[in-house]
């Protein structure tokens, strides 16, 4: 009965045990992040009141992520990659423990907190992306990305609203400490669930040089990397500026929760429709439409900022993100699957992709820091958002010439030894 109901809602998909477990772990991660990560930025903002401090915190995070990816990649060649997933979730738990211990002095430890967040996220996302690559097939990949998007949107609906309600009902920083403790608990549950994932090993040495050389041999791989550079170029700055604007405009954490509820509700519906209705042949058109909406929405915020305008912006990008991310992530994995020696170098492909993505984020935040250092924030921040916000629009122009014929042989990753069954990642609304 449950299987028939699931088939009616999501379509008939044969989901393995590992795929289901990975979805649950991804959902717990999304809920924990939705509950607390947004409010970590507000928590730090209330202590310092400076965009520069938030920029440095986020810069340290995105700088540590590539280093964590490379270190975790080396470890996956020696030990079970499920352990790397567990390590990432454990470091994220340590991040929240540090926030709780630092309390009202957390702003004094910006770089340490950013480093812990980046290291934890790097280990987690390397393992999660590699496991996604392994437990999904071309015919289950859109389902996985779409369903993960549904979970992320549901978490985005409930997490910030609940957190905002709790914070506004408690005095001082007690509400913040409570939601950070809840996030810590969710991460610990995630650590426990990883014990039921099938063990997956990779042998040999980390060969990042071979994957970098593939750019010259494989134009599709080079295009995907360029697309990820520009994707990161938007994400780096938008990840913290918009949430601060919502709080500054309203002065109320519950308003930030309301923003999350409205935008994630829209995103939930669009993720469901996109996952069910978006066909392979329309992937690139969806990426173009999503990129255009994401860039066009920025103009809503350029003049006379208000909460109503921020909500309108949020609705537009919540429509755009599923349209862009579901086909874009699937296309990325398909290109990797058809690249040189993907079966042996799957970890290396994920590392290079994520390093390029975070390079874009680093460049974005460095530009933001330079702009607010040289010019008044009131003029500098909108100008920076207008520039870096074009990042997702450029994705289409890099992927439009990628050709993956349905008649092509299946990607080599379905032949992995020990693989019994056969990817912001759904992104947030930023």
Secondary structure, 3 states (H helix, E strand, C coil): CHHHHHHHHHCCCCCCHHHHHHHHHHHHHHHHHHHHHHHHHHHHHHHHCCHHHHHHHHHHHHHHHHHHHHHHHHHHCCCCHHHHHHHHHHHHHHHHHHHHHHHHHHHHHHHHHHHHHHHHHHHHHHHHHHHHHHHCCHHHHHHHHHHHHHHHHHHHHHHHHHHHHHHHHCCCCHHHHHHHHHHHHHHHHHHHHHHHCCCCCCCCCCCHHHHHHHHHHCHHHHHHHHHHHHHHHHHHHHHHHHHHHHHHHHCCHHHHHHHHHHHHHHHHHHHHHHHHHCCHHHHHHHHHHHHHHHHHHHHHHCCCCCHHHHHHHHHHHHHHHHHHHHHHHHHHHHHHHCCCCHHHHHHHHHHHHHHHHHHHHHHHHHHHHHHHHHCCHHHHHHHHHHHHCCHHHHHHHHHCCCCCCCCCCCCHHHHCCCCCCCCCCCCCCC
